[in-house]
Amino acid sequence: AILGRLESVRAVKAVAVEDIQGSQKRIYEAYAALNGCSLEDAMEASELEQWRDTEIFLTEERRGLFRSKAEEMEESVALRAQAVVSLIRDCQSLIYELKIVPSGYIDADEHDMVSCCDSGNYGPGGDEEVGRSEDDLKIMKSLKVRDSISQEEGQNRRSRGRSISDYTIVSLFESSSCTGISNEALERLTNRLAELNGEKRRRRARLGEMGTAIAALWTMLRVPPEEQRAFTENVRGLGMDTIRLGERELIRLHELKSEMIGKLIREQREQIAVLWEKTNATESEKASFRTYYEVNADEELTDDLLKKHEDYVEALNAKLEKIQPILDLIAKREAIIADRFELENLQKDPDRLKQRGASLTKQLMKEEKMSRRVKKELPKITHVLERTLTEWYEDNRPPDAEESDDPDSGHFMYQNAPYLHTMQMQEE
């Protein structure tokens, strides 16, 4: 009986030891995965010292503590794996978008990603490709579709795009084809994601700058719409092939610009002449650009000269935009002045009142309308212009205005005369 009882106790102990050792193994494996170390290192870790002894205190309470610790560690592993899967998927998406998939990598299950790039051509491959990293091959191989997903369900999800929950990490431990889920792997993936996002921003900015420059040159060089469409249709994604395509187009356009430089400069001069008239430019203002405006020797028609013309046109357009409200007021005032002159002439002609019926009524209504504009609107507009043009002169007169040989310097010019003076003469 004693022997039988002893055997029973031994059996219970063996079960308890097996239970605790099973929990202990789970704790060591989870620790090793989270910290990127071997099981042997995990067994020696000071943080796990209290979980080393499995031969004493084999109570149910102690067994429960081991199980709780194992579950806690495995929950940490699950959360870490989920975070790592999310980082890897984000990295993979950017790797496809930037077309820097490592050479030799093929995954037939990535049709959804390939389609989002609209291209299966990811460039020449190799670490020399801008934006590549030696970790990228591991990143691309680190995930697999969960085994619990049926083949039919998998096909349906591929057709509409998989979610993160469809994937799991290939291995909890780092290898030549997997990142693992260690603290170091988490840090590297976080850094890699930041690098890829930075590369994406840089490429977008570069493509934006090139797009603006190309569009401006297309307009300047009058590139046919069909050529523009042909180029635009070939521009896809953020790959280096797209950037190189843009660089080649810029080179082509600049070469074409060099061939057409003389014509382009003449077109700029035509714009300058129009803007001089619209801005009522004085002879002294025109003379300030004559040095460049009158250059005609073929060897002197350069990119630099074209740039000076373009900058000058831009400055004149800015000036026109600034003075346009004043010009609109002047135009309105000049129209009323014309009405006043016409009204004065009409009123000197007594024969106009000899008309009868509707003709006389129409004539009198016209004169009344003109008279109302002259008496009411003209003083208001004149007052506004006097104040505005005086302020203009105060802001624009040269420091040595009193000693200047040009009495018109600083004044707002209209039809080659300061409009302040013009108004004064019109009211005399």
Secondary structure, DSSP 8 states (H G I E B T S, - for coil): -HHHHHHHHHHHHHHHHHHHHHHHHHHHHHHHHHHT--HHHHHH-GGGGGG---SS---HHHHHHHHHHHHHHHHHHHHHHHHHHHHHHHHHHHHHHTT---TT---GGGHHHHHHHT-S---S-STTSTT--TTHHHHHHSEEE-TTS-HHHHHHHHHH---GGGEEES-SS-BTTB--SSHHHHHHHHHHHHHHHHHHHHHHHHHHHHHHHHHHHHHHHT--HHHHHHHHHH--SSSHHHHHHHHHHHHHHHHHHHHTHHHHHHHHHHHHHHHHHHTT--HHHHHHHHHHHT---GGG--HHHHHHHHHHHHHHHHHHHHHHHHHHHHHHHHHHHHHHHHHHHHHT-GGGGG--HHHHHHHHHHHHHHHHIIIIIHHHHHHHHHHHHHHHHHHHS-TTGGG-S-TTTTS-EETTEEHHHHHHHHH-
